[in-house]
Amino acid sequence: MSQADEQQGLIDGLGRRIDYVRMSVTDRCDFRCVYCMSEDMTFLPRQRVLSLEELQRLAALFVRRGVKKIRLTGGEPLVRRGIVELCAKIAALPGLRELVMTTNGSQLVKLAQPLADAGVKRLNISLDSLDPDKFRAITRTGDLRQVLDGIEATRQAGFQRTKLNVVVMKGRNEEEVPALVDYALAHDLDVTFIEEMPLGHVGRSRGESFCSSDTVREIISRRYRLFESTENSGGPARYVRVEGFPDSRIGFISPHSHNFCDSCNRVRLTAEGRLLLCLGHENNVDLRSLARRHPTTDTPLHQALDRALQHKPARHEFDVDQVQILRFMNASGG
């Protein structure tokens, strides 16, 4: 494959341009969130996880093919040794518009400033409860105070448009939606409410706890006046603005109730190097094996990408009462 061919954009079989890649740097996490994984997890052996050099190589390959946005995820990306140095190398890639990260916030007190200095532009921070006991119950191991201090550290480090991610579950945290909105608005943060996705067996029926985005929006509208927004962050969220709070947005990610697949512009790379063409399907491409088999040329990887994208599904078909995908969310890339 020539250099000119390598610089052609990534277009799937339905004509959708892929310019956003979510890259998982580890399947490990210091939390055990009830919607993400089972309590007793077995993580990947180290040799099956992409090395930092392999992650950098694949990031560079994607950027050469027109990817403008890379999000580093996990597991929890900040438990990966060498993560700040990796961020600096990816952020410096010519042509990349922004490097962003999703984190549970547990490590931000010490790492927010180094991440900002490395070139990470924005952070999404998971925050499913403001009640310490409920937070511990949802995360199984998390310390709410540690995360709140981490959020404050991002403000001190100068991060803009920091966003809170909230997975809303009936019987666990739906009654906290108003308090979480209040917190976000008081701290000039964005907040996105996410419908739980049925990935992996977590020991309960997902349907019992399903809370739709429409329900969440109705809860919020009892307290605040909301306005539709056409803003787009480059991902699947739909946004509204809040009267009187110009610096914050409220988003909704609705894989069940408002399918967003027609505009999908992203793929995911798991920590073991599997390219997931769709979160809701098992089909994937093993880029780790190709990269290790061809350490000095990227041509086979480009060819594999082009072939695979022709089979990117038109949409996912999630069912809240069934687990169609056996892998856990931490293995899919947060």
C-alpha positions, 0 to 999 in steps of 0.5 A: 500500500502506497503512502497516498493510499494510507492517507485515504480516509476510513469509510465503511460499507454504508458510507459512514466516515470513521474519524473517532477511535476509542482505544482501551489501554487496559482491562484492569480497574480499581473499581468493580462497577455493577454495570461494567463487570462481575465482582470476581474478575479474571483479567487478561494476562499481561502478554495478551495486552497491547504494549505501550509501543503497540498502542502508539503504533496503532494510534499513529496508523489510525491518525494517518487514515483520517482519525481526528479524535482518540479517546483512551479508555479501560478498564481504568486507563490511569492504572496503566503504568506509563499512561502519561508518557503514552498520552504525550506521544499520541497527543503529538501525532500530526493531524490528531485534533484531540486526545481525550480520556474516560476515567473513574477519577480515582487517580486524578488528584495526582495525575490531572496536571500531568495529563493536561501537560501531556496534551489530553484535551478533555476528560469524562469522569464516571460519577454515578452517585453523590452518596458515599454509601451508594457510590460504594455499593455501585462501584463495590470498591470506590471512594467518593471523596477521592473522585470528588477531589479528583474532579476538583484537581481537573479544574485546578489543572485547567481542563475545559468541558469536563463531563460527568458520565452517569449510568442511570439504574432503577433501584440504585441511583435514579432518584439522584438524577436531580442532585447530580445535575445540581452538582454539575451545574454548580461546578460548570461541568457537563453531565451525560446520562447513559442507558445501561448496556447489556454487556456481560453477565453481571448476576442480575437482569438488566431489564429490572434496572433499566431507566430510559433517557426519556424518563431521566429527561422528564425528571430533570425538566421538573426542576429546570427548563431545558432547550434543545441543542444541535451541538455535537461532541463527536460521539453518540450523545444528544445534548440539551441546554439549561436555562440560566446555566450557559456553561453546562450541557446535559447529554443523553446516550440512549442505545436502547430508546434512541438508536444513534447508529445511522451517524456512527463515526467510531470503532473501538480497539480493545486492550488486547488489540481487537478492533470492534466494529460495533459495541453491540456485535461480536465481529472484530479484527485481531490487529495485535496478531497482525502488528506482531506478525508484521513489525516493520510494515503497516500495509497488512493492517491497513488492508485488514482495516479496509476489509473489515469496515465493509462489514461494519453493521448498520446498527446494534439490536440491544435487548435490555432483558438479554445478554447478547454480548458475553464480553464485559464493558471493561473488556470492550473499552469503557 
